[in-house]
Amino acid sequence: MDRDLALGLVRVTEAAALNSAKLMGRGDKIAADQAAVDGMRKTFDLLNIRGTVVIGEGEMDEAPMLYIGEKVGHGGEDSIEVDIAVDPLDGTNLVAKGVPNAIAVVGIARKGCLLHAPDMYMDKIAVGPKAAGCVSLDAPLSENIINVAKALGKKVEDVTVIMLDRERHQHHMDEVRKVGARMKLITDGDVASAIATGFEDTGVDIMVGRGGAPEGVIAACAMKCLGGDMQGRLYPETQEEIDRCKKMGIDDCSKILTLDDLVKGDEVYFAATGVSDGDLLKGVVNYQNDIAKTQSIVMRAKTGTIRFVDTVHNLAKNKR
């Protein structure tokens, strides 16, 4: 894929972040999400690609834009065909409440290389590059923590595990406390928390827990670019969801999905822009005279390149 695609993807996530940040703290997560979708959708049409959304805002009858199966980009027959995974606003509640760690994210891979994950729960575990290969969803969390501590050269009590603050994770919380590790609980945004494991400065070493399967695929794009590791296992709760898994070709829902199952190959890009301040990215800052500043990250798996992009936007000129 064209390496110049990286900057185009940053523009896509920047547009989503700038739009949704206008609704920071206003208590309307639906409006914030729609604003992010609108910004992202408009900018996608500027890219020279033939893209198909495989992880999006829902089915065609549920979402007006960026629905699963939607075609984006203005590319012709000679343009590359890609699968696209989007979460225009990872952390809608975070923006509605005006709290940290909301981001706009997009992952892209060659056509046929992203798992078409159904909208259901997925059990996940993710670690950064130094701990790749050291964790398994089949192993007790305490064992994973010990293995990661060894890989990172840390004491167990210095390992930090991040997870969503949900009742369904109480057994994880108990195990972290029992083994003596540190724990960070978040209210929303498990894509951002998975990415955080790939950077030592965040202080986050392991992401674990049950969250959305589509978000799992998006996070896997980032982990593939970072050289980290991630596993997932679909968690259907109804017969309908089990049937949907079978339509995807997954007869055994208890099967562990490796990083390569979630995202095939190394022709993968990932981009994210901060909406509110987070562990990794600063949020949107608005200045006088229609000037705003964003901070983004864009990564490419094939080269291992990781770029942080600080951008100053003249919003008045952007409207022209």
FISEFI-80120 format. One line per 4 residues: number of its first residue (from 0); their letters; for each residue x, y, z of C-alpha. Coordinates in steps of 0.02 Angstrom, whole numbers, plus 32768, in hexadecimal, padded with zeros to 4 digits. Layout:
BEGIN
NUM = a = X:Y:Z | ...
***
This chain:
BEGIN
0 = mdrd = 8000:8000:8000 | 8036:80B2:7FDF | 8095:80F6:8075 | 8048:81A2:8053
4 = lalg = 7FA4:8156:808F | 7FDF:8173:8141 | 7FC7:822F:813C | 7F1D:821A:80EB
8 = lvrv = 7EE5:81AB:817A | 7F1F:822E:81F7 | 7EB0:82AD:81A1 | 7E1E:8235:81B4
12 = teaa = 7E34:8220:8270 | 7E5A:82DA:8287 | 7DB4:8307:8235 | 7D56:8291:82A8
16 = alns = 7DAF:82D3:8343 | 7D96:838B:8318 | 7CDC:8371:82F9 | 7CB8:830B:8394
20 = aklm = 7D21:8377:8408 | 7CA5:8405:83EC | 7C2B:83A0:8456 | 7CA1:837F:84E7
24 = grgd = 7C45:8373:858C | 7B98:8399:8544 | 7B4E:82F4:857C | 7B19:82B9:84CF
28 = kiaa = 7B7F:8221:849A | 7B12:8201:8401 | 7B2F:82AF:83BC | 7BE9:82A2:83E1
32 = dqaa = 7BF4:81FC:8384 | 7B91:8240:82F0 | 7C03:82D7:82E6 | 7C9B:8264:82E0
36 = vdgm = 7C4A:81F8:825A | 7C20:8290:81EF | 7CD1:82D2:81F5 | 7D20:822A:81D2
40 = rktf = 7CA9:81FE:8143 | 7CC6:82A2:80E6 | 7D84:8292:80F1 | 7D88:81DB:80BA
44 = dlln = 7D45:8213:8011 | 7DE6:8274:7FF4 | 7E51:81D5:7FF9 | 7E88:817D:7F5A
48 = irgt = 7E4E:80D1:7F91 | 7DC2:8056:7F71 | 7D92:8033:8024 | 7D0D:7FC5:8072
52 = vvig = 7CDB:7FE0:8127 | 7CE1:7F36:817D | 7CDF:7F79:822F | 7C6E:8010:823C
56 = egem = 7BDC:8065:8290 | 7B62:7FD7:8270 | 7B00:7F8B:81E2 | 7ABC:7FF5:8153
60 = deap = 7A0E:8003:81A0 | 7A57:8037:8248 | 7AD5:80BC:8216 | 7AC8:8147:8196
64 = mlyi = 7B84:814F:817B | 7C1B:80DD:818B | 7BAD:8044:8195 | 7BF2:7F96:817A
68 = gekv = 7C02:7F79:80BF | 7C08:8031:8090 | 7C83:8062:8008 | 7CF5:80F6:802B
72 = ghgg = 7D7E:8151:7FCE | 7D81:8199:7F1F | 7DFA:811B:7ED2 | 7DE3:80D1:7E25
76 = edsi = 7E09:8025:7DE1 | 7EC4:803C:7DF7 | 7EB3:806C:7EAF | 7ED6:7FF0:7F39
80 = evdi = 7E44:7F91:7F88 | 7E46:7F96:8045 | 7DE2:7F5D:80DC | 7DBF:7FE9:8158
84 = avdp = 7D9D:7FDF:8212 | 7D5D:807F:8262 | 7D29:80BE:830A | 7D0A:8177:82EB
88 = ldgt = 7CFF:8192:83A6 | 7D46:810F:841B | 7CFE:814F:84BD | 7C58:81A4:8496
92 = nlva = 7C2F:81AB:8550 | 7CD9:81F7:8573 | 7CB6:8289:8500 | 7C05:829E:8541
96 = kgvp = 7C49:82AA:85F3 | 7CE4:830E:85C4 | 7D60:8290:860B | 7E07:824D:85C7
100 = naia = 7E39:81C6:8549 | 7DBC:81DF:84B9 | 7E0B:81C4:840D | 7DD9:81B7:8356
104 = vvgi = 7E24:811D:8303 | 7E32:80C5:825C | 7E8C:8029:8221 | 7EA8:7FF4:816D
108 = arkg = 7EE8:7F53:811F | 7EE4:7F04:8073 | 7E3D:7EBE:803D | 7E14:7E1B:8097
112 = cllh = 7E93:7E35:8123 | 7E23:7E73:81B1 | 7DB3:7E00:8215 | 7CFE:7E30:81F4
116 = apdm = 7CD4:7E28:82AC | 7C1B:7E25:82D9 | 7BD6:7EA3:8354 | 7BE5:7E3C:83F2
120 = ymdk = 7C59:7E2C:8487 | 7D0C:7DEF:8479 | 7D84:7DBD:8504 | 7E2B:7E12:84E4
124 = iavg = 7EDC:7E1E:8523 | 7F62:7E90:84DC | 8018:7EB6:8504 | 80A4:7F1C:84B8
128 = pkaa = 8137:7EE1:844F | 81A9:7EAA:84DF | 8122:7E35:8522 | 80E8:7DEF:847A
132 = gcvs = 80CB:7D34:8484 | 80C3:7D34:8542 | 8006:7D35:855C | 7F74:7CC2:8538
136 = ldap = 7EB9:7CD0:8553 | 7EBC:7C1A:858C | 7F35:7C42:8619 | 7F01:7C8C:86C1
140 = lsen = 7F1A:7D48:86C6 | 7F93:7D34:8757 | 8001:7CC5:86EB | 7FFC:7D44:865E
144 = iinv = 802E:7DCE:86D6 | 80C3:7D6A:8715 | 80FB:7D42:8663 | 80EC:7DF8:862D
148 = akal = 814D:7E30:86C7 | 81DC:7DBC:8695 | 81D9:7DF8:85E0 | 81DE:7EAF:8615
152 = gkkv = 825F:7E96:869D | 81E5:7ED9:871E | 81AC:7EA0:87C9 | 80FB:7E5D:87C8
156 = edvt = 80C4:7EEB:8839 | 8100:7F67:87B4 | 8098:7F1C:8727 | 7FFB:7F81:86FE
160 = viml = 7F5E:7F2D:86B9 | 7ED8:7F98:8667 | 7E22:7F65:864F | 7D73:7FAB:8642
164 = drer = 7D22:7FC9:86EB | 7C95:7F4B:86D6 | 7C46:7ECC:874B | 7C6F:7E43:86CD
168 = hqhh = 7D28:7E63:86EF | 7D20:7E4B:87AB | 7D7C:7DA4:879F | 7E08:7DFB:873F
172 = mdev = 7E12:7E83:87C3 | 7E1B:7E02:884E | 7EA7:7DA5:87F5 | 7F0D:7E43:87D7
176 = rkvg = 7F00:7E71:888E | 7F28:7DC0:88C6 | 7FC9:7DB7:8862 | 7FF8:7E65:889F
180 = armk = 7FFE:7EC3:87F9 | 7FC0:7F74:87D7 | 7F19:7F96:8785 | 7ECD:8024:8722
184 = litd = 7E11:8026:8707 | 7DC2:8089:8679 | 7D0D:80B2:8656 | 7D16:80A8:8597
188 = gdva = 7D91:809C:8507 | 7DE5:7FF1:8500 | 7E34:8017:8456 | 7E9B:80A1:84A6
192 = saia = 7EC9:8031:8538 | 7F09:7FA8:84C4 | 7F75:8026:8466 | 7FBA:8066:850B
196 = tgfe = 800F:7FBE:852C | 8081:7FDF:8498 | 80D3:8079:84E6 | 813A:8070:8585
200 = dtgv = 8117:8125:85B3 | 805F:80FF:85D0 | 8089:808B:8660 | 800B:800B:861F
204 = dimv = 804A:7F59:8604 | 7FB2:7EE9:85E6 | 7F03:7F0A:85A5 | 7E83:7E85:85CF
208 = grgg = 7DC7:7E6F:85D3 | 7D27:7E59:8572 | 7CF4:7EE2:84F9 | 7CB2:7EF9:844A
212 = apeg = 7CF3:7E84:83C3 | 7CFA:7F0D:833E | 7D67:7F76:83B2 | 7DD5:7EDD:83C6
216 = viaa = 7DFB:7EDB:830C | 7E23:7F95:830C | 7E98:7F7E:83A1 | 7EE9:7EEA:8348
220 = camk = 7F17:7F5D:82B6 | 7F76:7FCB:8330 | 7FCA:7F37:8386 | 8002:7EF1:82DE
224 = clgg = 8053:7F99:82B5 | 80A3:7FA5:8362 | 80EB:7EF6:835E | 8087:7EC9:83F9
228 = dmqg = 8017:7E34:8416 | 7F5D:7E1D:842A | 7EE3:7D8D:8439 | 7E26:7D8D:8430
232 = rlyp = 7D9A:7D11:8448 | 7CE8:7D34:8412 | 7C67:7D2E:849C | 7BBA:7D15:8450
236 = etqe = 7B2B:7D25:84CD | 7A99:7CE9:8461 | 7A77:7C64:83DF | 7A68:7CEF:835F
240 = eidr = 7B1A:7D26:8386 | 7B58:7C73:837C | 7B07:7C64:82D0 | 7B5D:7D04:8299
244 = ckkm = 7C04:7CBB:82CD | 7BE3:7C21:8263 | 7BBA:7C8E:81CD | 7C67:7CDA:81E3
248 = gidd = 7CB2:7C2B:81DB | 7CD3:7C1F:8296 | 7C7F:7B7E:82CE | 7CDB:7B7A:8374
252 = cski = 7CBC:7C1E:83D0 | 7D34:7BE7:8459 | 7DC5:7BEE:83DE | 7E4D:7C6B:8408
256 = ltld = 7E63:7CEA:837E | 7F1A:7D1B:836F | 7F57:7DC3:8332 | 7F6E:7D78:8284
260 = dlvk = 7EBB:7D37:8288 | 7E7B:7DE5:82AF | 7EEC:7E3F:8232 | 7F46:7DE0:81A9
264 = gdev = 7FEB:7E16:815C | 8052:7EB2:8177 | 7FFE:7F28:80FC | 7FA7:7F7F:818D
268 = yfaa = 7F96:8035:81BF | 7F4D:807E:825E | 7F29:8132:828C | 7EDE:8186:8325
272 = tgvs = 7EC0:8239:835C | 7E9F:826E:840F | 7DF7:82BC:8433 | 7E10:82D2:84EE
276 = dgdl = 7EB8:82C7:8547 | 7EF1:8214:8561 | 7F82:81A5:8594 | 7FCD:81AD:84E6
280 = lkgv = 7F83:8242:8487 | 7F53:82F3:84B3 | 7EA0:8325:848E | 7E61:83AD:841B
284 = vnyq = 7E91:845C:8454 | 7E32:84F3:8411 | 7E83:859F:8407 | 7E40:8649:83D3
288 = ndia = 7E1B:8675:831E | 7DE0:85C7:82EC | 7E88:8574:830C | 7E8E:84C3:8354
292 = ktqs = 7F19:8448:8378 | 7F13:838A:8371 | 7F8C:82FF:839B | 7F88:825C:833A
296 = ivmr = 7FE7:81BB:8323 | 7FF8:815B:8280 | 804C:80B3:826E | 807B:803C:81E2
300 = aktg = 8096:7F83:8205 | 8105:7F5E:816F | 818C:7FDA:81A1 | 8169:7FE5:825B
304 = tirf = 8162:80A2:8249 | 8108:8100:82D4 | 80EA:81BA:82BC | 80A0:8238:8334
308 = vdtv = 8051:82C9:82D7 | 802C:8372:8325 | 7FBC:83D9:82B4 | 7F80:848D:82BE
312 = hnla = 7EDB:84A5:8262 | 7E95:8546:821E | 7DDD:8518:822B | 7DA2:85B3:81CF
316 = knkr = 7E06:8585:8134 | 7DD5:84CD:8143 | 7D1F:84FE:812A | 7D43:854C:8081
***
